[in-house]
Amino acid sequence: MAERAVRFEFVPGIDAPYTSISFAYEPGDGRSVVVTMRGPRPIRLKFHGAIALRFEDECPGFDPLPHPLPMLRQDVTFPVLRIEGSKWLAQWSPNHQKLAHFALVSSDDLVQIIAQPEIEIMKAGANVA
């Protein structure tokens, strides 16, 4: 299967791009990562069973995504993608059906993560905006 990026619409109504992304490993659990996406509708996502994470400035960069990318609107990539047929995932996990490759895109950052396919949506606090 060829790699392809698909929208991962875990939260209905995403209609604006995100400005930045940050992440932190969950205290006491080195396999969970909490990602904060900042923008008009800030969200926090918790990825369980993370085995790999790549963070870079959103640019052509070192870790290209498969094209075409799903778009939010002209010249704006949809902010949360799932990479199907991921070559990177296949390198990490021979039994990769139990894991998924996600890409989180903002105007400043690109985060790619391999983790369990279910994402926990956490309440965004006042300090997230």
N, CA, C and O atoms as CSV, one atom per row, in Angstrom:
chain,resi,resn,atom,element,x,y,z
A,1,MET,N,N,0.846,-1.186,0.000
A,1,MET,CA,C,0.000,0.000,0.000
A,1,MET,C,C,0.885,1.241,0.000
A,1,MET,O,O,1.818,1.348,0.796
A,2,ALA,N,N,0.594,2.153,-0.876
A,2,ALA,CA,C,1.334,3.416,-0.934
A,2,ALA,C,C,0.932,4.304,0.238
A,2,ALA,O,O,-0.202,4.256,0.716
A,3,GLU,N,N,1.880,5.110,0.688
A,3,GLU,CA,C,1.572,6.049,1.765
A,3,GLU,C,C,0.550,7.067,1.297
A,3,GLU,O,O,0.581,7.519,0.152
A,4,ARG,N,N,-0.363,7.425,2.203
A,4,ARG,CA,C,-1.276,8.524,1.902
A,4,ARG,C,C,-1.712,9.174,3.202
A,4,ARG,O,O,-1.896,8.507,4.219
A,5,ALA,N,N,-1.872,10.481,3.149
A,5,ALA,CA,C,-2.321,11.267,4.297
A,5,ALA,C,C,-3.831,11.454,4.194
A,5,ALA,O,O,-4.347,11.834,3.144
A,6,VAL,N,N,-4.534,11.182,5.295
A,6,VAL,CA,C,-5.984,11.360,5.335
A,6,VAL,C,C,-6.343,12.232,6.536
A,6,VAL,O,O,-5.652,12.234,7.555
A,7,ARG,N,N,-7.427,12.960,6.388
A,7,ARG,CA,C,-7.931,13.764,7.513
A,7,ARG,C,C,-8.261,12.840,8.680
A,7,ARG,O,O,-8.842,11.771,8.488
A,8,PHE,N,N,-7.893,13.251,9.877
A,8,PHE,CA,C,-8.306,12.523,11.068
A,8,PHE,C,C,-9.221,13.478,11.839
A,8,PHE,O,O,-8.762,14.302,12.630
A,9,GLU,N,N,-10.508,13.345,11.591
A,9,GLU,CA,C,-11.491,14.283,12.145
A,9,GLU,C,C,-12.031,13.763,13.469
A,9,GLU,O,O,-13.173,13.312,13.561
A,10,PHE,N,N,-11.186,13.835,14.492
A,10,PHE,CA,C,-11.531,13.360,15.827
A,10,PHE,C,C,-12.410,14.347,16.583
A,10,PHE,O,O,-13.143,13.961,17.494
A,11,VAL,N,N,-12.338,15.609,16.210
A,11,VAL,CA,C,-13.167,16.659,16.801
A,11,VAL,C,C,-13.941,17.303,15.659
A,11,VAL,O,O,-13.337,17.812,14.714
A,12,PRO,N,N,-15.281,17.288,15.732
A,12,PRO,CA,C,-16.040,17.891,14.627
A,12,PRO,C,C,-15.866,19.412,14.578
A,12,PRO,O,O,-15.674,20.068,15.602
A,13,GLY,N,N,-15.938,19.942,13.378
A,13,GLY,CA,C,-15.968,21.391,13.201
A,13,GLY,C,C,-14.635,22.094,13.194
A,13,GLY,O,O,-14.593,23.302,13.428
A,14,ILE,N,N,-13.534,21.395,12.934
A,14,ILE,CA,C,-12.253,22.098,12.807
A,14,ILE,C,C,-12.328,22.915,11.523
A,14,ILE,O,O,-12.415,22.361,10.427
A,15,ASP,N,N,-12.294,24.235,11.670
A,15,ASP,CA,C,-12.458,25.094,10.498
A,15,ASP,C,C,-11.411,26.201,10.411
A,15,ASP,O,O,-11.510,27.092,9.567
A,16,ALA,N,N,-10.407,26.142,11.286
A,16,ALA,CA,C,-9.351,27.158,11.271
A,16,ALA,C,C,-8.016,26.469,11.535
A,16,ALA,O,O,-7.970,25.454,12.231
A,17,PRO,N,N,-6.937,27.007,10.989
A,17,PRO,CA,C,-5.626,26.411,11.230
A,17,PRO,C,C,-5.144,26.680,12.651
A,17,PRO,O,O,-5.645,27.576,13.330
A,18,TYR,N,N,-4.180,25.905,13.082
A,18,TYR,CA,C,-3.543,26.114,14.387
A,18,TYR,C,C,-2.250,26.879,14.178
A,18,TYR,O,O,-1.610,26.762,13.133
A,19,THR,N,N,-1.866,27.671,15.189
A,19,THR,CA,C,-0.682,28.527,15.055
A,19,THR,C,C,0.594,27.862,15.534
A,19,THR,O,O,1.666,28.111,14.982
A,20,SER,N,N,0.494,27.002,16.573
A,20,SER,CA,C,1.690,26.337,17.086
A,20,SER,C,C,1.310,25.060,17.807
A,20,SER,O,O,0.147,24.825,18.136
A,21,ILE,N,N,2.330,24.240,18.044
A,21,ILE,CA,C,2.135,22.955,18.716
A,21,ILE,C,C,3.260,22.779,19.726
A,21,ILE,O,O,4.414,23.104,19.448
A,22,SER,N,N,2.913,22.261,20.902
A,22,SER,CA,C,3.925,21.868,21.871
A,22,SER,C,C,3.560,20.483,22.393
A,22,SER,O,O,2.430,20.026,22.222
A,23,PHE,N,N,4.511,19.826,23.024
A,23,PHE,CA,C,4.230,18.494,23.560
A,23,PHE,C,C,5.026,18.272,24.836
A,23,PHE,O,O,6.031,18.938,25.082
A,24,ALA,N,N,4.557,17.320,25.648
A,24,ALA,CA,C,5.249,16.922,26.866
A,24,ALA,C,C,4.933,15.457,27.129
A,24,ALA,O,O,3.835,14.978,26.845
A,25,TYR,N,N,5.915,14.762,27.675
A,25,TYR,CA,C,5.659,13.395,28.081
A,25,TYR,C,C,4.879,13.421,29.385
A,25,TYR,O,O,5.150,14.242,30.261
A,26,GLU,N,N,3.919,12.529,29.509
A,26,GLU,CA,C,3.081,12.466,30.702
A,26,GLU,C,C,3.945,12.051,31.895
A,26,GLU,O,O,4.637,11.036,31.820
A,27,PRO,N,N,3.920,12.814,32.996
A,27,PRO,CA,C,4.726,12.459,34.170
A,27,PRO,C,C,4.389,11.054,34.662
A,27,PRO,O,O,3.222,10.686,34.791
A,28,GLY,N,N,5.436,10.284,34.932
A,28,GLY,CA,C,5.241,8.943,35.467
A,28,GLY,C,C,4.877,7.905,34.426
A,28,GLY,O,O,4.771,6.720,34.739
A,29,ASP,N,N,4.683,8.339,33.192
A,29,ASP,CA,C,4.313,7.398,32.135
A,29,ASP,C,C,5.030,7.825,30.863
A,29,ASP,O,O,4.490,8.601,30.074
A,30,GLY,N,N,6.238,7.327,30.660
A,30,GLY,CA,C,7.049,7.737,29.525
A,30,GLY,C,C,6.501,7.319,28.172
A,30,GLY,O,O,7.081,7.665,27.144
A,31,ARG,N,N,5.399,6.585,28.147
A,31,ARG,CA,C,4.841,6.123,26.877
A,31,ARG,C,C,3.623,6.935,26.443
A,31,ARG,O,O,3.039,6.655,25.397
A,32,SER,N,N,3.236,7.931,27.230
A,32,SER,CA,C,2.118,8.802,26.847
A,32,SER,C,C,2.636,10.205,26.592
A,32,SER,O,O,3.489,10.709,27.323
A,33,VAL,N,N,2.108,10.832,25.543
A,33,VAL,CA,C,2.530,12.175,25.161
A,33,VAL,C,C,1.289,13.058,25.072
A,33,VAL,O,O,0.294,12.686,24.449
A,34,VAL,N,N,1.358,14.240,25.705
A,34,VAL,CA,C,0.274,15.208,25.612
A,34,VAL,C,C,0.712,16.303,24.644
A,34,VAL,O,O,1.748,16.942,24.833
A,35,VAL,N,N,-0.092,16.507,23.607
A,35,VAL,CA,C,0.198,17.506,22.581
A,35,VAL,C,C,-0.815,18.629,22.705
A,35,VAL,O,O,-2.019,18.380,22.765
A,36,THR,N,N,-0.338,19.855,22.744
A,36,THR,CA,C,-1.208,21.032,22.802
A,36,THR,C,C,-1.132,21.750,21.469
A,36,THR,O,O,-0.057,22.130,21.005
A,37,MET,N,N,-2.299,21.927,20.862
A,37,MET,CA,C,-2.394,22.659,19.596
A,37,MET,C,C,-3.044,23.998,19.895
A,37,MET,O,O,-4.177,24.062,20.371
A,38,ARG,N,N,-2.301,25.079,19.604
A,38,ARG,CA,C,-2.778,26.430,19.909
A,38,ARG,C,C,-3.355,27.083,18.667
A,38,ARG,O,O,-2.823,26.955,17.564
A,39,GLY,N,N,-4.459,27.786,18.878
A,39,GLY,CA,C,-5.138,28.472,17.793
A,39,GLY,C,C,-6.468,28.992,18.291
A,39,GLY,O,O,-6.684,29.089,19.500
A,40,PRO,N,N,-7.365,29.329,17.376
A,40,PRO,CA,C,-8.653,29.888,17.788
A,40,PRO,C,C,-9.485,28.908,18.623
A,40,PRO,O,O,-10.340,29.321,19.408
A,41,ARG,N,N,-9.231,27.629,18.449
A,41,ARG,CA,C,-9.939,26.595,19.207
A,41,ARG,C,C,-8.896,25.625,19.772
A,41,ARG,O,O,-8.717,24.531,19.237
A,42,PRO,N,N,-8.198,26.025,20.865
A,42,PRO,CA,C,-7.101,25.207,21.380
A,42,PRO,C,C,-7.584,23.828,21.830
A,42,PRO,O,O,-8.680,23.676,22.369
A,43,ILE,N,N,-6.728,22.827,21.593
A,43,ILE,CA,C,-7.045,21.472,22.024
A,43,ILE,C,C,-5.800,20.815,22.597
A,43,ILE,O,O,-4.672,21.168,22.253
A,44,ARG,N,N,-6.031,19.848,23.482
A,44,ARG,CA,C,-4.957,19.015,24.031
A,44,ARG,C,C,-5.297,17.567,23.716
A,44,ARG,O,O,-6.419,17.114,23.943
A,45,LEU,N,N,-4.329,16.861,23.199
A,45,LEU,CA,C,-4.516,15.474,22.798
A,45,LEU,C,C,-3.515,14.601,23.536
A,45,LEU,O,O,-2.341,14.950,23.660
A,46,LYS,N,N,-3.990,13.465,24.023
A,46,LYS,CA,C,-3.088,12.534,24.697
A,46,LYS,C,C,-2.957,11.277,23.846
A,46,LYS,O,O,-3.946,10.619,23.526
A,47,PHE,N,N,-1.727,10.961,23.491
A,47,PHE,CA,C,-1.402,9.782,22.709
A,47,PHE,C,C,-0.810,8.742,23.657
A,47,PHE,O,O,0.162,9.019,24.360
A,48,HIS,N,N,-1.388,7.567,23.674
A,48,HIS,CA,C,-0.916,6.475,24.542
A,48,HIS,C,C,-0.027,5.528,23.745
A,48,HIS,O,O,-0.179,5.378,22.533
A,49,GLY,N,N,0.904,4.893,24.452
A,49,GLY,CA,C,1.765,3.897,23.833
A,49,GLY,C,C,2.660,4.454,22.747
A,49,GLY,O,O,2.962,3.760,21.776
A,50,ALA,N,N,3.089,5.694,22.895
A,50,ALA,CA,C,3.945,6.327,21.885
A,50,ALA,C,C,5.304,5.635,21.832
A,50,ALA,O,O,5.937,5.407,22.862
A,51,ILE,N,N,5.742,5.304,20.617
A,51,ILE,CA,C,7.063,4.695,20.463
A,51,ILE,C,C,8.016,5.584,19.675
A,51,ILE,O,O,9.224,5.348,19.676
A,52,ALA,N,N,7.483,6.614,18.996
A,52,ALA,CA,C,8.340,7.509,18.222
A,52,ALA,C,C,7.660,8.864,18.076
A,52,ALA,O,O,6.438,8.952,17.963
A,53,LEU,N,N,8.478,9.924,18.082
A,53,LEU,CA,C,7.962,11.277,17.925
A,53,LEU,C,C,8.991,12.104,17.173
A,53,LEU,O,O,10.186,12.039,17.462
A,54,ARG,N,N,8.520,12.879,16.209
A,54,ARG,CA,C,9.383,13.801,15.456
A,54,ARG,C,C,8.759,15.184,15.569
A,54,ARG,O,O,7.555,15.347,15.370
A,55,PHE,N,N,9.575,16.171,15.885
A,55,PHE,CA,C,9.109,17.552,16.002
A,55,PHE,C,C,10.035,18.419,15.172
A,55,PHE,O,O,11.257,18.313,15.271
A,56,GLU,N,N,9.446,19.278,14.355
A,56,GLU,CA,C,10.262,20.207,13.571
A,56,GLU,C,C,9.447,21.436,13.216
A,56,GLU,O,O,8.218,21.446,13.291
A,57,ASP,N,N,10.181,22.473,12.826
A,57,ASP,CA,C,9.500,23.640,12.291
A,57,ASP,C,C,8.743,23.199,11.053
A,57,ASP,O,O,9.239,22.373,10.287
A,58,GLU,N,N,7.557,23.734,10.847
A,58,GLU,CA,C,6.724,23.359,9.697
A,58,GLU,C,C,7.340,23.985,8.453
A,58,GLU,O,O,7.209,25.182,8.198
A,59,CYS,N,N,8.005,23.146,7.700
A,59,CYS,CA,C,8.715,23.569,6.504
A,59,CYS,C,C,8.942,22.318,5.664
A,59,CYS,O,O,8.515,21.238,6.070
A,60,PRO,N,N,9.595,22.421,4.514
A,60,PRO,CA,C,9.839,21.196,3.751
A,60,PRO,C,C,10.551,20.128,4.582
A,60,PRO,O,O,10.222,18.946,4.479
A,61,GLY,N,N,11.503,20.523,5.389
A,61,GLY,CA,C,12.054,19.722,6.465
A,61,GLY,C,C,12.618,18.350,6.151
A,61,GLY,O,O,12.810,17.978,4.993
A,62,PHE,N,N,12.878,17.608,7.223
A,62,PHE,CA,C,13.524,16.310,7.161
A,62,PHE,C,C,12.543,15.159,6.990
A,62,PHE,O,O,12.913,14.096,6.492
A,63,ASP,N,N,11.316,15.361,7.392
A,63,ASP,CA,C,10.339,14.283,7.437
A,63,ASP,C,C,9.151,14.606,6.548
A,63,ASP,O,O,8.098,15.002,7.049
A,64,PRO,N,N,9.299,14.447,5.239
A,64,PRO,CA,C,8.210,14.829,4.341
A,64,PRO,C,C,6.981,13.954,4.524
A,64,PRO,O,O,7.080,12.771,4.851
A,65,LEU,N,N,5.831,14.555,4.307
A,65,LEU,CA,C,4.555,13.853,4.359
A,65,LEU,C,C,4.154,13.450,2.945
A,65,LEU,O,O,4.542,14.103,1.976
A,66,PRO,N,N,3.380,12.378,2.826
A,66,PRO,CA,C,2.933,11.983,1.483
A,66,PRO,C,C,1.959,13.007,0.908
A,66,PRO,O,O,1.125,13.565,1.621
A,67,HIS,N,N,2.085,13.239,-0.383
A,67,HIS,CA,C,1.215,14.204,-1.064
A,67,HIS,C,C,0.271,13.477,-1.990
A,67,HIS,O,O,0.598,12.388,-2.462
A,68,PRO,N,N,-0.881,14.037,-2.266
A,68,PRO,CA,C,-1.366,15.345,-1.836
A,68,PRO,C,C,-1.832,15.299,-0.379
A,68,PRO,O,O,-2.271,14.261,0.116
A,69,LEU,N,N,-1.726,16.446,0.293
A,69,LEU,CA,C,-2.186,16.567,1.673
A,69,LEU,C,C,-3.642,17.014,1.690
A,69,LEU,O,O,-4.043,17.834,0.864
A,70,PRO,N,N,-4.436,16.490,2.614
A,70,PRO,CA,C,-5.810,16.987,2.749
A,70,PRO,C,C,-5.783,18.451,3.186
A,70,PRO,O,O,-5.000,18.836,4.053
A,71,MET,N,N,-6.630,19.241,2.587
A,71,MET,CA,C,-6.613,20.680,2.855
A,71,MET,C,C,-7.815,21.121,3.695
A,71,MET,O,O,-8.915,20.581,3.576
A,72,LEU,N,N,-7.567,22.119,4.546
A,72,LEU,CA,C,-8.624,22.775,5.307
A,72,LEU,C,C,-9.303,23.803,4.403
A,72,LEU,O,O,-10.525,23.941,4.377
A,73,ARG,N,N,-8.465,24.505,3.675
A,73,ARG,CA,C,-8.884,25.427,2.616
A,73,ARG,C,C,-7.646,25.658,1.748
A,73,ARG,O,O,-6.586,25.096,2.025
A,74,GLN,N,N,-7.767,26.462,0.723
A,74,GLN,CA,C,-6.636,26.667,-0.178
A,74,GLN,C,C,-5.395,27.107,0.597
A,74,GLN,O,O,-5.453,28.044,1.392
A,75,ASP,N,N,-4.278,26.429,0.361
A,75,ASP,CA,C,-2.977,26.731,0.973
A,75,ASP,C,C,-2.901,26.481,2.476
A,75,ASP,O,O,-1.954,26.936,3.118
A,76,VAL,N,N,-3.875,25.765,3.059
A,76,VAL,CA,C,-3.842,25.445,4.491
A,76,VAL,C,C,-4.121,23.951,4.655
A,76,VAL,O,O,-5.213,23.474,4.349
A,77,THR,N,N,-3.117,23.226,5.140
A,77,THR,CA,C,-3.255,21.786,5.352
A,77,THR,C,C,-4.181,21.518,6.539
A,77,THR,O,O,-4.157,22.249,7.528
A,78,PHE,N,N,-4.999,20.462,6.433
A,78,PHE,CA,C,-5.840,20.056,7.561
A,78,PHE,C,C,-4.901,19.743,8.728
A,78,PHE,O,O,-3.876,19.095,8.518
A,79,PRO,N,N,-5.220,20.187,9.961
A,79,PRO,CA,C,-4.251,20.126,11.055
A,79,PRO,C,C,-3.949,18.758,11.655
A,79,PRO,O,O,-2.886,18.591,12.251
A,80,VAL,N,N,-4.834,17.775,11.524
A,80,VAL,CA,C,-4.564,16.456,12.105
A,80,VAL,C,C,-4.742,15.400,11.020
A,80,VAL,O,O,-5.825,15.225,10.462
A,81,LEU,N,N,-3.646,14.705,10.741
A,81,LEU,CA,C,-3.640,13.712,9.672
A,81,LEU,C,C,-3.257,12.352,10.228
A,81,LEU,O,O,-2.515,12.241,11.204
A,82,ARG,N,N,-3.774,11.338,9.589
A,82,ARG,CA,C,-3.336,9.970,9.858
A,82,ARG,C,C,-2.662,9.494,8.573
A,82,ARG,O,O,-3.207,9.647,7.480
A,83,ILE,N,N,-1.474,8.915,8.719
A,83,ILE,CA,C,-0.719,8.469,7.557
A,83,ILE,C,C,-0.956,6.966,7.386
A,83,ILE,O,O,-0.511,6.159,8.201
A,84,GLU,N,N,-1.651,6.614,6.333
A,84,GLU,CA,C,-1.932,5.213,6.033
A,84,GLU,C,C,-0.808,4.650,5.176
A,84,GLU,O,O,-0.252,5.352,4.331
A,85,GLY,N,N,-0.474,3.376,5.396
A,85,GLY,CA,C,0.611,2.755,4.644
A,85,GLY,C,C,1.966,3.356,4.973
A,85,GLY,O,O,2.860,3.373,4.127
A,86,SER,N,N,2.126,3.847,6.190
A,86,SER,CA,C,3.323,4.582,6.600
A,86,SER,C,C,4.593,3.730,6.562
A,86,SER,O,O,4.668,2.680,7.200
A,87,LYS,N,N,5.581,4.195,5.810
A,87,LYS,CA,C,6.891,3.535,5.767
A,87,LYS,C,C,7.596,3.692,7.113
A,87,LYS,O,O,8.274,2.772,7.569
A,88,TRP,N,N,7.439,4.845,7.744
A,88,TRP,CA,C,8.069,5.097,9.044
A,88,TRP,C,C,7.494,4.136,10.086
A,88,TRP,O,O,8.243,3.555,10.871
A,89,LEU,N,N,6.194,3.969,10.098
A,89,LEU,CA,C,5.550,3.048,11.036
A,89,LEU,C,C,6.041,1.626,10.799
A,89,LEU,O,O,6.307,0.904,11.760
A,90,ALA,N,N,6.168,1.209,9.556
A,90,ALA,CA,C,6.626,-0.142,9.238
A,90,ALA,C,C,8.053,-0.390,9.745
A,90,ALA,O,O,8.399,-1.519,10.092
A,91,GLN,N,N,8.880,0.665,9.788
A,91,GLN,CA,C,10.244,0.525,10.309
A,91,GLN,C,C,10.246,0.262,11.813
A,91,GLN,O,O,11.108,-0.456,12.320
A,92,TRP,N,N,9.285,0.843,12.524
A,92,TRP,CA,C,9.247,0.736,13.977
A,92,TRP,C,C,8.551,-0.514,14.470
A,92,TRP,O,O,8.947,-1.088,15.485
A,93,SER,N,N,7.534,-0.936,13.775
A,93,SER,CA,C,6.696,-1.991,14.317
A,93,SER,C,C,6.299,-2.985,13.229
A,93,SER,O,O,5.498,-2.659,12.353
A,94,PRO,N,N,6.859,-4.199,13.281
A,94,PRO,CA,C,6.461,-5.180,12.279
A,94,PRO,C,C,4.968,-5.510,12.348
A,94,PRO,O,O,4.358,-5.840,11.332
A,95,ASN,N,N,4.388,-5.422,13.525
A,95,ASN,CA,C,2.952,-5.665,13.698
A,95,ASN,C,C,2.255,-4.325,13.874
A,95,ASN,O,O,1.621,-4.075,14.899
A,96,HIS,N,N,2.376,-3.465,12.870
A,96,HIS,CA,C,1.932,-2.089,13.014
A,96,HIS,C,C,0.423,-1.896,12.962
A,96,HIS,O,O,-0.035,-0.753,12.991
A,97,GLN,N,N,-0.377,-2.971,12.885
A,97,GLN,CA,C,-1.821,-2.778,12.939
A,97,GLN,C,C,-2.260,-2.250,14.310
A,97,GLN,O,O,-3.329,-1.652,14.431
A,98,LYS,N,N,-1.443,-2.469,15.333
A,98,LYS,CA,C,-1.792,-2.026,16.683
A,98,LYS,C,C,-1.388,-0.580,16.951
A,98,LYS,O,O,-1.690,-0.033,18.012
A,99,LEU,N,N,-0.701,0.042,15.983
A,99,LEU,CA,C,-0.234,1.415,16.138
A,99,LEU,C,C,-0.644,2.229,14.923
A,99,LEU,O,O,-1.045,1.680,13.897
A,100,ALA,N,N,-0.539,3.552,15.053
A,100,ALA,CA,C,-0.890,4.441,13.945
A,100,ALA,C,C,0.136,5.571,13.869
A,100,ALA,O,O,0.770,5.922,14.864
A,101,HIS,N,N,0.285,6.128,12.675
A,101,HIS,CA,C,1.184,7.264,12.430
A,101,HIS,C,C,0.312,8.500,12.233
A,101,HIS,O,O,-0.509,8.547,11.317
A,102,PHE,N,N,0.491,9.491,13.087
A,102,PHE,CA,C,-0.256,10.741,13.020
A,102,PHE,C,C,0.691,11.878,12.675
A,102,PHE,O,O,1.874,11.833,13.015
A,103,ALA,N,N,0.172,12.898,12.000
A,103,ALA,CA,C,0.908,14.127,11.728
A,103,ALA,C,C,0.026,15.294,12.160
A,103,ALA,O,O,-1.133,15.393,11.758
A,104,LEU,N,N,0.586,16.171,12.979
A,104,LEU,CA,C,-0.114,17.355,13.475
A,104,LEU,C,C,0.567,18.569,12.863
A,104,LEU,O,O,1.781,18.734,12.980
A,105,VAL,N,N,-0.215,19.413,12.213
A,105,VAL,CA,C,0.338,20.511,11.426
A,105,VAL,C,C,-0.186,21.847,11.935
A,105,VAL,O,O,-1.389,22.021,12.129
A,106,SER,N,N,0.721,22.780,12.147
A,106,SER,CA,C,0.331,24.165,12.462
A,106,SER,C,C,1.112,25.082,11.529
A,106,SER,O,O,1.913,24.615,10.719
A,107,SER,N,N,0.881,26.370,11.642
A,107,SER,CA,C,1.623,27.305,10.794
A,107,SER,C,C,3.096,27.380,11.195
A,107,SER,O,O,3.924,27.832,10.404
A,108,ASP,N,N,3.438,26.939,12.418
A,108,ASP,CA,C,4.828,26.977,12.892
A,108,ASP,C,C,5.496,25.615,13.018
A,108,ASP,O,O,6.715,25.520,12.879
A,109,ASP,N,N,4.729,24.557,13.279
A,109,ASP,CA,C,5.321,23.287,13.669
A,109,ASP,C,C,4.714,22.094,12.933
A,109,ASP,O,O,3.594,22.147,12.425
A,110,LEU,N,N,5.492,21.026,12.896
A,110,LEU,CA,C,5.033,19.737,12.398
A,110,LEU,C,C,5.436,18.690,13.434
A,110,LEU,O,O,6.615,18.561,13.763
A,111,VAL,N,N,4.460,17.944,13.946
A,111,VAL,CA,C,4.723,16.869,14.894
A,111,VAL,C,C,4.218,15.579,14.258
A,111,VAL,O,O,3.071,15.496,13.819
A,112,GLN,N,N,5.088,14.579,14.214
A,112,GLN,CA,C,4.678,13.256,13.751
A,112,GLN,C,C,4.883,12.294,14.914
A,112,GLN,O,O,5.894,12.351,15.614
A,113,ILE,N,N,3.916,11.416,15.109
A,113,ILE,CA,C,3.954,10.507,16.254
A,113,ILE,C,C,3.416,9.140,15.853
A,113,ILE,O,O,2.458,9.024,15.089
A,114,ILE,N,N,4.060,8.114,16.391
A,114,ILE,CA,C,3.563,6.750,16.253
A,114,ILE,C,C,3.102,6.322,17.637
A,114,ILE,O,O,3.878,6.315,18.593
A,115,ALA,N,N,1.829,5.967,17.725
A,115,ALA,CA,C,1.221,5.616,19.013
A,115,ALA,C,C,0.002,4.735,18.759
A,115,ALA,O,O,-0.304,4.387,17.619
A,116,GLN,N,N,-0.680,4.388,19.829
A,116,GLN,CA,C,-1.922,3.643,19.698
A,116,GLN,C,C,-2.910,4.478,18.898
A,116,GLN,O,O,-2.852,5.707,18.947
A,117,PRO,N,N,-3.814,3.841,18.163
A,117,PRO,CA,C,-4.698,4.591,17.260
A,117,PRO,C,C,-5.756,5.452,17.938
A,117,PRO,O,O,-6.302,6.356,17.307
A,118,GLU,N,N,-6.056,5.194,19.203
A,118,GLU,CA,C,-7.062,5.997,19.894
A,118,GLU,C,C,-6.399,7.212,20.540
A,118,GLU,O,O,-5.395,7.086,21.242
A,119,ILE,N,N,-6.972,8.386,20.293
A,119,ILE,CA,C,-6.461,9.634,20.872
A,119,ILE,C,C,-7.426,10.080,21.952
A,119,ILE,O,O,-8.640,10.089,21.746
A,120,GLU,N,N,-6.882,10.452,23.109
A,120,GLU,CA,C,-7.703,10.984,24.197
A,120,GLU,C,C,-7.741,12.504,24.083
A,120,GLU,O,O,-6.697,13.155,24.060
A,121,ILE,N,N,-8.935,13.063,24.014
A,121,ILE,CA,C,-9.084,14.520,23.952
A,121,ILE,C,C,-9.196,15.024,25.380
A,121,ILE,O,O,-10.099,14.630,26.118
A,122,MET,N,N,-8.272,15.899,25.765
A,122,MET,CA,C,-8.240,16.429,27.125
A,122,MET,C,C,-8.812,17.825,27.148
A,122,MET,O,O,-8.783,18.531,26.140
A,123,LYS,N,N,-9.321,18.218,28.267
A,123,LYS,CA,C,-9.867,19.567,28.403
A,123,LYS,C,C,-8.729,20.577,28.290
A,123,LYS,O,O,-7.706,20.457,28.965
A,124,ALA,N,N,-8.918,21.561,27.438
A,124,ALA,CA,C,-7.912,22.605,27.265
A,124,ALA,C,C,-8.082,23.632,28.378
A,124,ALA,O,O,-9.160,24.200,28.548
A,125,GLY,N,N,-7.018,23.865,29.128
A,125,GLY,CA,C,-7.072,24.829,30.215
A,125,GLY,C,C,-6.927,26.251,29.729
A,125,GLY,O,O,-6.662,26.489,28.551
A,126,ALA,N,N,-7.098,27.188,30.625
A,126,ALA,CA,C,-7.022,28.611,30.291
A,126,ALA,C,C,-5.638,28.993,29.781
A,126,ALA,O,O,-5.497,29.948,29.018
A,127,ASN,N,N,-4.601,28.236,30.208
A,127,ASN,CA,C,-3.236,28.559,29.799
A,127,ASN,C,C,-2.868,28.005,28.429
A,127,ASN,O,O,-1.722,28.146,28.003
A,128,VAL,N,N,-3.803,27.382,27.732
A,128,VAL,CA,C,-3.522,26.783,26.438
A,128,VAL,C,C,-3.585,27.809,25.307
A,128,VAL,O,O,-2.844,27.682,24.333
A,129,ALA,N,N,-4.424,28.793,25.404
A,129,ALA,CA,C,-4.642,29.745,24.309
A,129,ALA,C,C,-3.391,30.491,23.924
A,129,ALA,O,O,-3.423,31.324,23.018
